[in-house]
């Protein structure tokens, strides 16, 4: 596979803390990135969309409430959902234990600043 035309700012081992929990990159390559994301009880990611990537989320522990466009979906460990390019989405942990999910990003341009925040509980823009 040719890697020409791909941009991926992620690398295995990268991690970051956020007000809602943290994330770590498990693997990355041309056109994909895999993250392990932990959301603390009561944590909620910003309502957002992406211009350059689609995502697939698989819950591995805890319970999640996912907003995808106008739908609200409750997921448990072993369940997954696709987030299409441009979908408005967020994930929240309304449970009493950490919720962990695996996020697989796909696209030709993968970077952390491809986040258009539409609403954020922590005052970020």
N, C-alpha and C positions, 0 to 999 in steps of 0.2 A: 504494500500500500504506500503510495506517495504521501509524504507529510507536507508537501508544498501547499500553501494556502491555509494551514492550520495555525492557530495561536492558542497556547495553553499555558497560563500563568501558574498552574498548580503543579506541585511535585509531591511525591510520597513523603510523609513525615511532617509536612506543614500542619500547623494547628493554630487555633485562635480561641480566645474566650470572648463571650458575648454576654449581655445582661440576662439572657434566657438560658444560657448553658455554654456549650463549647462544640467545636468541630475539629476533626483531624482528617487529613487526606490519606487514604489507604493506598491508592494507586492512581496514576495519571499517565496519559499518553496522547498521541495525536487523535483528537476528536472525542476524548472521554476523560472524566475525572470521577473518582469514587471517594465519597466522604462518609465517615461515621459521625453522626450528629447526636448529641445528648441534650435533651431539653428538661430542665428542672421542673418540679411540681409548680404549677401556676405560670410557667414560662410560655411565651407566645412569640413566634417570629413575626416580623413585619408583614403586612399585606403588600404583596409585591408582584412584579412580573419581570420577565427577561426578554431581551431582544435577540439574543444569540444562542440560547440553549434551551433544550427540553430536559426534564428530570423524571426519574423513576424513583419513588420512595418505597422502601420496604421496612415495616416496623419489626424490630427484633426484640424489644422488651417494652412493657408498659402499654399505655393506650394513648391514641392520638385523636384529635379532632382536626380534620383537614377541611379547609375552605378551598374550593376550586371553582372559580367563576361564581355562579349563583348557587352552587351546591355545597352542603355541609355533610361530610362523611365521617363516621366514627370507625377507626381501624384499631385492631389489636395485633399482637405479635403474630407474624406469619402472613399478614395481609399487606397488599401493596396497592399503589395508585400511580398513574402516569400524569405528569404535568406537562402539557404541550407548550410549544413555543408561543409566548405571548399570553398564556393563561394567567389570570389573576389568582394568586394562591397564598396560603399561609398554613402553618401547622401549630397546634397548641397542645399543651399537656395539662389537662384538668384533673389528673390523677394525683395520688399521694406518693408516688415513687417516680424516679427518673424514667423518662421515655427515651429510647434510643432507636434511631432509624438509620438505614443505609440509603444514601442518595447517590444515584448514578446520573451524572450530567453527560449529555451528548450534544455536540455542535462543533462548528469549525472555529469558534472564537470563545474560549472559556477563560473567564477572569472574574475576580471578586467584585469588580465595579460594574458588572452587568446586572445591577439590581436597581430597579426603579421602585422606590418605596412609596406606596400610596397611603399607608397608615402605619404608625409605629407607636407602641405602648411605652417606649423608652425615650421618646423625643428625638430620635435620629432622623436625618433626612436622606 
